[in-house]
Every structure is written in structure tokens, then in C-alpha cells.
Amino acid sequence: MENKRAGYTREECCQMLLDAYISLGRYPKKSDFTPEQVGWIKSYLGPWPRALEACGILPDRSAERAEAKKHKRIASKRKMTQYKLAKQNGKTE
């Protein structure tokens, strides 16, 4: 009886990405893999950029994204506060 497996493991997905990165000499694209392989990679490792980060191909930028999100939220609150103050003083734009 032949032993067929349904898909890939997380480690095999990372290895496929690393092998492609080394052999292509650039960041691997989804188009470098079959639709089935892309599906397995994304199911284990998340969206494509996060998958490349998880395998060490791209640097992990989660801290940078969190910091940018924080600054954006602060800027939005400042703008809203300025608008409310202007409205109270009768100086709406």
C-alpha cells in the first residue's frame, strides 16, 4: 500500500521558500509555486509577507508596523481634538 500524504508540513513549507530564495537569488513570489503549494504555505504561515518573515527571508517588521500604527492613531486623535476645539470656538473649517 502506497503512503500518500495530504499536504506539506510547516517545516517543508519553510524549506520550499528557503530553497526558492537561494536558487532564484531573490525573494520568492507566489507565482514561483503551484497553487497547491501556495495554499499550504499560506495556511501554515499566513499572508505571503508574513510567511517570508516566518522563514527568515524577510526581516520581522511587526514592531515597526505596531509603532507606525500607534503614531497614526495619535495623529488622528490630535486632528480630531483640534477640530473639536475649533468647533467650540466657532471656527469650523
Phi and psi restraints in degrees (range 20) as a CNS / XPLOR table:
assign (resid 1 and name C) (resid 2 and name N)
       (resid 2 and name CA) (resid 2 and name C) 1.0 -81.4 20.0 2
assign (resid 2 and name N) (resid 2 and name CA)
       (resid 2 and name C) (resid 3 and name N) 1.0 136.3 20.0 2
assign (resid 2 and name C) (resid 3 and name N)
       (resid 3 and name CA) (resid 3 and name C) 1.0 -92.5 20.0 2
assign (resid 3 and name N) (resid 3 and name CA)
       (resid 3 and name C) (resid 4 and name N) 1.0 102.6 20.0 2
assign (resid 3 and name C) (resid 4 and name N)
       (resid 4 and name CA) (resid 4 and name C) 1.0 -105.5 20.0 2
assign (resid 4 and name N) (resid 4 and name CA)
       (resid 4 and name C) (resid 5 and name N) 1.0 135.0 20.0 2
assign (resid 4 and name C) (resid 5 and name N)
       (resid 5 and name CA) (resid 5 and name C) 1.0 -102.8 20.0 2
assign (resid 5 and name N) (resid 5 and name CA)
       (resid 5 and name C) (resid 6 and name N) 1.0 155.0 20.0 2
assign (resid 5 and name C) (resid 6 and name N)
       (resid 6 and name CA) (resid 6 and name C) 1.0 -76.3 20.0 2
assign (resid 6 and name N) (resid 6 and name CA)
       (resid 6 and name C) (resid 7 and name N) 1.0 -29.1 20.0 2
assign (resid 6 and name C) (resid 7 and name N)
       (resid 7 and name CA) (resid 7 and name C) 1.0 -164.0 20.0 2
assign (resid 7 and name N) (resid 7 and name CA)
       (resid 7 and name C) (resid 8 and name N) 1.0 -145.3 20.0 2
assign (resid 7 and name C) (resid 8 and name N)
       (resid 8 and name CA) (resid 8 and name C) 1.0 -116.0 20.0 2
assign (resid 8 and name N) (resid 8 and name CA)
       (resid 8 and name C) (resid 9 and name N) 1.0 160.0 20.0 2
assign (resid 8 and name C) (resid 9 and name N)
       (resid 9 and name CA) (resid 9 and name C) 1.0 -90.9 20.0 2
assign (resid 9 and name N) (resid 9 and name CA)
       (resid 9 and name C) (resid 10 and name N) 1.0 168.9 20.0 2
assign (resid 9 and name C) (resid 10 and name N)
       (resid 10 and name CA) (resid 10 and name C) 1.0 -59.6 20.0 2
assign (resid 10 and name N) (resid 10 and name CA)
       (resid 10 and name C) (resid 11 and name N) 1.0 -42.3 20.0 2
assign (resid 10 and name C) (resid 11 and name N)
       (resid 11 and name CA) (resid 11 and name C) 1.0 -64.5 20.0 2
assign (resid 11 and name N) (resid 11 and name CA)
       (resid 11 and name C) (resid 12 and name N) 1.0 -40.2 20.0 2
assign (resid 11 and name C) (resid 12 and name N)
       (resid 12 and name CA) (resid 12 and name C) 1.0 -65.7 20.0 2
assign (resid 12 and name N) (resid 12 and name CA)
       (resid 12 and name C) (resid 13 and name N) 1.0 -36.9 20.0 2
assign (resid 12 and name C) (resid 13 and name N)
       (resid 13 and name CA) (resid 13 and name C) 1.0 -63.2 20.0 2
assign (resid 13 and name N) (resid 13 and name CA)
       (resid 13 and name C) (resid 14 and name N) 1.0 -45.8 20.0 2
assign (resid 13 and name C) (resid 14 and name N)
       (resid 14 and name CA) (resid 14 and name C) 1.0 -62.2 20.0 2
assign (resid 14 and name N) (resid 14 and name CA)
       (resid 14 and name C) (resid 15 and name N) 1.0 -41.6 20.0 2
assign (resid 14 and name C) (resid 15 and name N)
       (resid 15 and name CA) (resid 15 and name C) 1.0 -64.5 20.0 2
assign (resid 15 and name N) (resid 15 and name CA)
       (resid 15 and name C) (resid 16 and name N) 1.0 -39.3 20.0 2
assign (resid 15 and name C) (resid 16 and name N)
       (resid 16 and name CA) (resid 16 and name C) 1.0 -60.3 20.0 2
assign (resid 16 and name N) (resid 16 and name CA)
       (resid 16 and name C) (resid 17 and name N) 1.0 -44.4 20.0 2
assign (resid 16 and name C) (resid 17 and name N)
       (resid 17 and name CA) (resid 17 and name C) 1.0 -64.1 20.0 2
assign (resid 17 and name N) (resid 17 and name CA)
       (resid 17 and name C) (resid 18 and name N) 1.0 -44.3 20.0 2
assign (resid 17 and name C) (resid 18 and name N)
       (resid 18 and name CA) (resid 18 and name C) 1.0 -64.5 20.0 2
assign (resid 18 and name N) (resid 18 and name CA)
       (resid 18 and name C) (resid 19 and name N) 1.0 -42.6 20.0 2
assign (resid 18 and name C) (resid 19 and name N)
       (resid 19 and name CA) (resid 19 and name C) 1.0 -61.1 20.0 2
assign (resid 19 and name N) (resid 19 and name CA)
       (resid 19 and name C) (resid 20 and name N) 1.0 -42.8 20.0 2
assign (resid 19 and name C) (resid 20 and name N)
       (resid 20 and name CA) (resid 20 and name C) 1.0 -65.5 20.0 2
assign (resid 20 and name N) (resid 20 and name CA)
       (resid 20 and name C) (resid 21 and name N) 1.0 -40.5 20.0 2
assign (resid 20 and name C) (resid 21 and name N)
       (resid 21 and name CA) (resid 21 and name C) 1.0 -60.3 20.0 2
assign (resid 21 and name N) (resid 21 and name CA)
       (resid 21 and name C) (resid 22 and name N) 1.0 -44.2 20.0 2
assign (resid 21 and name C) (resid 22 and name N)
       (resid 22 and name CA) (resid 22 and name C) 1.0 -70.1 20.0 2
assign (resid 22 and name N) (resid 22 and name CA)
       (resid 22 and name C) (resid 23 and name N) 1.0 -46.9 20.0 2
assign (resid 22 and name C) (resid 23 and name N)
       (resid 23 and name CA) (resid 23 and name C) 1.0 -71.2 20.0 2
assign (resid 23 and name N) (resid 23 and name CA)
       (resid 23 and name C) (resid 24 and name N) 1.0 -34.4 20.0 2
assign (resid 23 and name C) (resid 24 and name N)
       (resid 24 and name CA) (resid 24 and name C) 1.0 -85.0 20.0 2
assign (resid 24 and name N) (resid 24 and name CA)
       (resid 24 and name C) (resid 25 and name N) 1.0 -24.5 20.0 2
assign (resid 24 and name C) (resid 25 and name N)
       (resid 25 and name CA) (resid 25 and name C) 1.0 74.0 20.0 2
assign (resid 25 and name N) (resid 25 and name CA)
       (resid 25 and name C) (resid 26 and name N) 1.0 19.4 20.0 2
assign (resid 25 and name C) (resid 26 and name N)
       (resid 26 and name CA) (resid 26 and name C) 1.0 -153.1 20.0 2
assign (resid 26 and name N) (resid 26 and name CA)
       (resid 26 and name C) (resid 27 and name N) 1.0 173.6 20.0 2
assign (resid 26 and name C) (resid 27 and name N)
       (resid 27 and name CA) (resid 27 and name C) 1.0 -65.6 20.0 2
assign (resid 27 and name N) (resid 27 and name CA)
       (resid 27 and name C) (resid 28 and name N) 1.0 133.4 20.0 2
assign (resid 27 and name C) (resid 28 and name N)
       (resid 28 and name CA) (resid 28 and name C) 1.0 -69.7 20.0 2
assign (resid 28 and name N) (resid 28 and name CA)
       (resid 28 and name C) (resid 29 and name N) 1.0 143.1 20.0 2
assign (resid 28 and name C) (resid 29 and name N)
       (resid 29 and name CA) (resid 29 and name C) 1.0 -104.6 20.0 2
assign (resid 29 and name N) (resid 29 and name CA)
       (resid 29 and name C) (resid 30 and name N) 1.0 160.8 20.0 2
assign (resid 29 and name C) (resid 30 and name N)
       (resid 30 and name CA) (resid 30 and name C) 1.0 -60.3 20.0 2
assign (resid 30 and name N) (resid 30 and name CA)
       (resid 30 and name C) (resid 31 and name N) 1.0 -32.3 20.0 2
assign (resid 30 and name C) (resid 31 and name N)
       (resid 31 and name CA) (resid 31 and name C) 1.0 -69.7 20.0 2
assign (resid 31 and name N) (resid 31 and name CA)
       (resid 31 and name C) (resid 32 and name N) 1.0 -10.3 20.0 2
assign (resid 31 and name C) (resid 32 and name N)
       (resid 32 and name CA) (resid 32 and name C) 1.0 -80.8 20.0 2
assign (resid 32 and name N) (resid 32 and name CA)
       (resid 32 and name C) (resid 33 and name N) 1.0 -5.1 20.0 2
assign (resid 32 and name C) (resid 33 and name N)
       (resid 33 and name CA) (resid 33 and name C) 1.0 -126.8 20.0 2
assign (resid 33 and name N) (resid 33 and name CA)
       (resid 33 and name C) (resid 34 and name N) 1.0 163.1 20.0 2
assign (resid 33 and name C) (resid 34 and name N)
       (resid 34 and name CA) (resid 34 and name C) 1.0 -73.5 20.0 2
assign (resid 34 and name N) (resid 34 and name CA)
       (resid 34 and name C) (resid 35 and name N) 1.0 158.1 20.0 2
assign (resid 34 and name C) (resid 35 and name N)
       (resid 35 and name CA) (resid 35 and name C) 1.0 -56.6 20.0 2
assign (resid 35 and name N) (resid 35 and name CA)
       (resid 35 and name C) (resid 36 and name N) 1.0 -35.8 20.0 2
assign (resid 35 and name C) (resid 36 and name N)
       (resid 36 and name CA) (resid 36 and name C) 1.0 -64.4 20.0 2
assign (resid 36 and name N) (resid 36 and name CA)
       (resid 36 and name C) (resid 37 and name N) 1.0 -44.8 20.0 2
assign (resid 36 and name C) (resid 37 and name N)
       (resid 37 and name CA) (resid 37 and name C) 1.0 -63.7 20.0 2
assign (resid 37 and name N) (resid 37 and name CA)
       (resid 37 and name C) (resid 38 and name N) 1.0 -42.4 20.0 2
assign (resid 37 and name C) (resid 38 and name N)
       (resid 38 and name CA) (resid 38 and name C) 1.0 -60.1 20.0 2
assign (resid 38 and name N) (resid 38 and name CA)
       (resid 38 and name C) (resid 39 and name N) 1.0 -42.6 20.0 2
assign (resid 38 and name C) (resid 39 and name N)
       (resid 39 and name CA) (resid 39 and name C) 1.0 -59.8 20.0 2
assign (resid 39 and name N) (resid 39 and name CA)
       (resid 39 and name C) (resid 40 and name N) 1.0 -44.5 20.0 2
assign (resid 39 and name C) (resid 40 and name N)
       (resid 40 and name CA) (resid 40 and name C) 1.0 -68.0 20.0 2
assign (resid 40 and name N) (resid 40 and name CA)
       (resid 40 and name C) (resid 41 and name N) 1.0 -41.9 20.0 2
assign (resid 40 and name C) (resid 41 and name N)
       (resid 41 and name CA) (resid 41 and name C) 1.0 -60.3 20.0 2
assign (resid 41 and name N) (resid 41 and name CA)
       (resid 41 and name C) (resid 42 and name N) 1.0 -47.9 20.0 2
assign (resid 41 and name C) (resid 42 and name N)
       (resid 42 and name CA) (resid 42 and name C) 1.0 -69.1 20.0 2
assign (resid 42 and name N) (resid 42 and name CA)
       (resid 42 and name C) (resid 43 and name N) 1.0 -31.2 20.0 2
assign (resid 42 and name C) (resid 43 and name N)
       (resid 43 and name CA) (resid 43 and name C) 1.0 -69.1 20.0 2
assign (resid 43 and name N) (resid 43 and name CA)
       (resid 43 and name C) (resid 44 and name N) 1.0 -34.0 20.0 2
assign (resid 43 and name C) (resid 44 and name N)
       (resid 44 and name CA) (resid 44 and name C) 1.0 -86.3 20.0 2
assign (resid 44 and name N) (resid 44 and name CA)
       (resid 44 and name C) (resid 45 and name N) 1.0 -38.9 20.0 2
assign (resid 44 and name C) (resid 45 and name N)
       (resid 45 and name CA) (resid 45 and name C) 1.0 -113.3 20.0 2
assign (resid 45 and name N) (resid 45 and name CA)
       (resid 45 and name C) (resid 46 and name N) 1.0 -3.3 20.0 2
assign (resid 45 and name C) (resid 46 and name N)
       (resid 46 and name CA) (resid 46 and name C) 1.0 89.7 20.0 2
assign (resid 46 and name N) (resid 46 and name CA)
       (resid 46 and name C) (resid 47 and name N) 1.0 -163.6 20.0 2
assign (resid 46 and name C) (resid 47 and name N)
       (resid 47 and name CA) (resid 47 and name C) 1.0 -56.5 20.0 2
assign (resid 47 and name N) (resid 47 and name CA)
       (resid 47 and name C) (resid 48 and name N) 1.0 157.7 20.0 2
assign (resid 47 and name C) (resid 48 and name N)
       (resid 48 and name CA) (resid 48 and name C) 1.0 -52.9 20.0 2
assign (resid 48 and name N) (resid 48 and name CA)
       (resid 48 and name C) (resid 49 and name N) 1.0 -49.6 20.0 2
assign (resid 48 and name C) (resid 49 and name N)
       (resid 49 and name CA) (resid 49 and name C) 1.0 -61.1 20.0 2
assign (resid 49 and name N) (resid 49 and name CA)
       (resid 49 and name C) (resid 50 and name N) 1.0 -38.3 20.0 2
assign (resid 49 and name C) (resid 50 and name N)
       (resid 50 and name CA) (resid 50 and name C) 1.0 -67.9 20.0 2
assign (resid 50 and name N) (resid 50 and name CA)
       (resid 50 and name C) (resid 51 and name N) 1.0 -33.2 20.0 2
assign (resid 50 and name C) (resid 51 and name N)
       (resid 51 and name CA) (resid 51 and name C) 1.0 -65.3 20.0 2
assign (resid 51 and name N) (resid 51 and name CA)
       (resid 51 and name C) (resid 52 and name N) 1.0 -42.3 20.0 2
assign (resid 51 and name C) (resid 52 and name N)
       (resid 52 and name CA) (resid 52 and name C) 1.0 -65.6 20.0 2
assign (resid 52 and name N) (resid 52 and name CA)
       (resid 52 and name C) (resid 53 and name N) 1.0 -36.4 20.0 2
assign (resid 52 and name C) (resid 53 and name N)
       (resid 53 and name CA) (resid 53 and name C) 1.0 -66.9 20.0 2
assign (resid 53 and name N) (resid 53 and name CA)
       (resid 53 and name C) (resid 54 and name N) 1.0 -42.4 20.0 2
assign (resid 53 and name C) (resid 54 and name N)
       (resid 54 and name CA) (resid 54 and name C) 1.0 -62.4 20.0 2
assign (resid 54 and name N) (resid 54 and name CA)
       (resid 54 and name C) (resid 55 and name N) 1.0 -29.6 20.0 2
assign (resid 54 and name C) (resid 55 and name N)
       (resid 55 and name CA) (resid 55 and name C) 1.0 -92.6 20.0 2
assign (resid 55 and name N) (resid 55 and name CA)
       (resid 55 and name C) (resid 56 and name N) 1.0 -0.5 20.0 2
assign (resid 55 and name C) (resid 56 and name N)
       (resid 56 and name CA) (resid 56 and name C) 1.0 84.3 20.0 2
assign (resid 56 and name N) (resid 56 and name CA)
       (resid 56 and name C) (resid 57 and name N) 1.0 11.1 20.0 2
assign (resid 56 and name C) (resid 57 and name N)
       (resid 57 and name CA) (resid 57 and name C) 1.0 -79.6 20.0 2
assign (resid 57 and name N) (resid 57 and name CA)
       (resid 57 and name C) (resid 58 and name N) 1.0 -44.4 20.0 2
assign (resid 57 and name C) (resid 58 and name N)
       (resid 58 and name CA) (resid 58 and name C) 1.0 -105.1 20.0 2
assign (resid 58 and name N) (resid 58 and name CA)
       (resid 58 and name C) (resid 59 and name N) 1.0 148.2 20.0 2
assign (resid 58 and name C) (resid 59 and name N)
       (resid 59 and name CA) (resid 59 and name C) 1.0 -67.7 20.0 2
assign (resid 59 and name N) (resid 59 and name CA)
       (resid 59 and name C) (resid 60 and name N) 1.0 145.4 20.0 2
assign (resid 59 and name C) (resid 60 and name N)
       (resid 60 and name CA) (resid 60 and name C) 1.0 -70.3 20.0 2
assign (resid 60 and name N) (resid 60 and name CA)
       (resid 60 and name C) (resid 61 and name N) 1.0 119.8 20.0 2
assign (resid 60 and name C) (resid 61 and name N)
       (resid 61 and name CA) (resid 61 and name C) 1.0 -111.8 20.0 2
assign (resid 61 and name N) (resid 61 and name CA)
       (resid 61 and name C) (resid 62 and name N) 1.0 18.1 20.0 2
assign (resid 61 and name C) (resid 62 and name N)
       (resid 62 and name CA) (resid 62 and name C) 1.0 -61.6 20.0 2
assign (resid 62 and name N) (resid 62 and name CA)
       (resid 62 and name C) (resid 63 and name N) 1.0 -36.8 20.0 2
assign (resid 62 and name C) (resid 63 and name N)
       (resid 63 and name CA) (resid 63 and name C) 1.0 -66.3 20.0 2
assign (resid 63 and name N) (resid 63 and name CA)
       (resid 63 and name C) (resid 64 and name N) 1.0 -40.6 20.0 2
assign (resid 63 and name C) (resid 64 and name N)
       (resid 64 and name CA) (resid 64 and name C) 1.0 -64.3 20.0 2
assign (resid 64 and name N) (resid 64 and name CA)
       (resid 64 and name C) (resid 65 and name N) 1.0 -42.0 20.0 2
assign (resid 64 and name C) (resid 65 and name N)
       (resid 65 and name CA) (resid 65 and name C) 1.0 -64.2 20.0 2
assign (resid 65 and name N) (resid 65 and name CA)
       (resid 65 and name C) (resid 66 and name N) 1.0 -41.4 20.0 2
assign (resid 65 and name C) (resid 66 and name N)
       (resid 66 and name CA) (resid 66 and name C) 1.0 -64.0 20.0 2
assign (resid 66 and name N) (resid 66 and name CA)
       (resid 66 and name C) (resid 67 and name N) 1.0 -41.4 20.0 2
assign (resid 66 and name C) (resid 67 and name N)
       (resid 67 and name CA) (resid 67 and name C) 1.0 -65.6 20.0 2
assign (resid 67 and name N) (resid 67 and name CA)
       (resid 67 and name C) (resid 68 and name N) 1.0 -42.7 20.0 2
assign (resid 67 and name C) (resid 68 and name N)
       (resid 68 and name CA) (resid 68 and name C) 1.0 -64.0 20.0 2
assign (resid 68 and name N) (resid 68 and name CA)
       (resid 68 and name C) (resid 69 and name N) 1.0 -40.4 20.0 2
assign (resid 68 and name C) (resid 69 and name N)
       (resid 69 and name CA) (resid 69 and name C) 1.0 -62.9 20.0 2
assign (resid 69 and name N) (resid 69 and name CA)
       (resid 69 and name C) (resid 70 and name N) 1.0 -40.9 20.0 2
assign (resid 69 and name C) (resid 70 and name N)
       (resid 70 and name CA) (resid 70 and name C) 1.0 -62.3 20.0 2
assign (resid 70 and name N) (resid 70 and name CA)
       (resid 70 and name C) (resid 71 and name N) 1.0 -46.6 20.0 2
assign (resid 70 and name C) (resid 71 and name N)
       (resid 71 and name CA) (resid 71 and name C) 1.0 -64.3 20.0 2
assign (resid 71 and name N) (resid 71 and name CA)
       (resid 71 and name C) (resid 72 and name N) 1.0 -38.1 20.0 2
assign (resid 71 and name C) (resid 72 and name N)
       (resid 72 and name CA) (resid 72 and name C) 1.0 -65.2 20.0 2
assign (resid 72 and name N) (resid 72 and name CA)
       (resid 72 and name C) (resid 73 and name N) 1.0 -41.9 20.0 2
assign (resid 72 and name C) (resid 73 and name N)
       (resid 73 and name CA) (resid 73 and name C) 1.0 -64.4 20.0 2
assign (resid 73 and name N) (resid 73 and name CA)
       (resid 73 and name C) (resid 74 and name N) 1.0 -42.7 20.0 2
assign (resid 73 and name C) (resid 74 and name N)
       (resid 74 and name CA) (resid 74 and name C) 1.0 -63.4 20.0 2
assign (resid 74 and name N) (resid 74 and name CA)
       (resid 74 and name C) (resid 75 and name N) 1.0 -44.4 20.0 2
assign (resid 74 and name C) (resid 75 and name N)
       (resid 75 and name CA) (resid 75 and name C) 1.0 -61.8 20.0 2
assign (resid 75 and name N) (resid 75 and name CA)
       (resid 75 and name C) (resid 76 and name N) 1.0 -39.5 20.0 2
assign (resid 75 and name C) (resid 76 and name N)
       (resid 76 and name CA) (resid 76 and name C) 1.0 -65.1 20.0 2
assign (resid 76 and name N) (resid 76 and name CA)
       (resid 76 and name C) (resid 77 and name N) 1.0 -42.1 20.0 2
assign (resid 76 and name C) (resid 77 and name N)
       (resid 77 and name CA) (resid 77 and name C) 1.0 -65.1 20.0 2
assign (resid 77 and name N) (resid 77 and name CA)
       (resid 77 and name C) (resid 78 and name N) 1.0 -39.9 20.0 2
assign (resid 77 and name C) (resid 78 and name N)
       (resid 78 and name CA) (resid 78 and name C) 1.0 -62.0 20.0 2
assign (resid 78 and name N) (resid 78 and name CA)
       (resid 78 and name C) (resid 79 and name N) 1.0 -43.4 20.0 2
assign (resid 78 and name C) (resid 79 and name N)
       (resid 79 and name CA) (resid 79 and name C) 1.0 -63.4 20.0 2
assign (resid 79 and name N) (resid 79 and name CA)
       (resid 79 and name C) (resid 80 and name N) 1.0 -41.8 20.0 2
assign (resid 79 and name C) (resid 80 and name N)
       (resid 80 and name CA) (resid 80 and name C) 1.0 -65.6 20.0 2
assign (resid 80 and name N) (resid 80 and name CA)
       (resid 80 and name C) (resid 81 and name N) 1.0 -40.6 20.0 2
assign (resid 80 and name C) (resid 81 and name N)
       (resid 81 and name CA) (resid 81 and name C) 1.0 -63.6 20.0 2
assign (resid 81 and name N) (resid 81 and name CA)
       (resid 81 and name C) (resid 82 and name N) 1.0 -43.8 20.0 2
assign (resid 81 and name C) (resid 82 and name N)
       (resid 82 and name CA) (resid 82 and name C) 1.0 -61.6 20.0 2
assign (resid 82 and name N) (resid 82 and name CA)
       (resid 82 and name C) (resid 83 and name N) 1.0 -40.0 20.0 2
assign (resid 82 and name C) (resid 83 and name N)
       (resid 83 and name CA) (resid 83 and name C) 1.0 -63.3 20.0 2
assign (resid 83 and name N) (resid 83 and name CA)
       (resid 83 and name C) (resid 84 and name N) 1.0 -45.7 20.0 2
assign (resid 83 and name C) (resid 84 and name N)
       (resid 84 and name CA) (resid 84 and name C) 1.0 -63.0 20.0 2
assign (resid 84 and name N) (resid 84 and name CA)
       (resid 84 and name C) (resid 85 and name N) 1.0 -41.2 20.0 2
assign (resid 84 and name C) (resid 85 and name N)
       (resid 85 and name CA) (resid 85 and name C) 1.0 -64.1 20.0 2
assign (resid 85 and name N) (resid 85 and name CA)
       (resid 85 and name C) (resid 86 and name N) 1.0 -42.7 20.0 2
assign (resid 85 and name C) (resid 86 and name N)
       (resid 86 and name CA) (resid 86 and name C) 1.0 -64.1 20.0 2
assign (resid 86 and name N) (resid 86 and name CA)
       (resid 86 and name C) (resid 87 and name N) 1.0 -38.2 20.0 2
assign (resid 86 and name C) (resid 87 and name N)
       (resid 87 and name CA) (resid 87 and name C) 1.0 -66.2 20.0 2
assign (resid 87 and name N) (resid 87 and name CA)
       (resid 87 and name C) (resid 88 and name N) 1.0 -41.3 20.0 2
assign (resid 87 and name C) (resid 88 and name N)
       (resid 88 and name CA) (resid 88 and name C) 1.0 -63.2 20.0 2
assign (resid 88 and name N) (resid 88 and name CA)
       (resid 88 and name C) (resid 89 and name N) 1.0 -35.6 20.0 2
assign (resid 88 and name C) (resid 89 and name N)
       (resid 89 and name CA) (resid 89 and name C) 1.0 -86.4 20.0 2
assign (resid 89 and name N) (resid 89 and name CA)
       (resid 89 and name C) (resid 90 and name N) 1.0 2.8 20.0 2
assign (resid 89 and name C) (resid 90 and name N)
       (resid 90 and name CA) (resid 90 and name C) 1.0 76.7 20.0 2
assign (resid 90 and name N) (resid 90 and name CA)
       (resid 90 and name C) (resid 91 and name N) 1.0 24.0 20.0 2
assign (resid 90 and name C) (resid 91 and name N)
       (resid 91 and name CA) (resid 91 and name C) 1.0 -118.8 20.0 2
assign (resid 91 and name N) (resid 91 and name CA)
       (resid 91 and name C) (resid 92 and name N) 1.0 54.8 20.0 2
assign (resid 91 and name C) (resid 92 and name N)
       (resid 92 and name CA) (resid 92 and name C) 1.0 -73.7 20.0 2
assign (resid 92 and name N) (resid 92 and name CA)
       (resid 92 and name C) (resid 93 and name N) 1.0 150.6 20.0 2
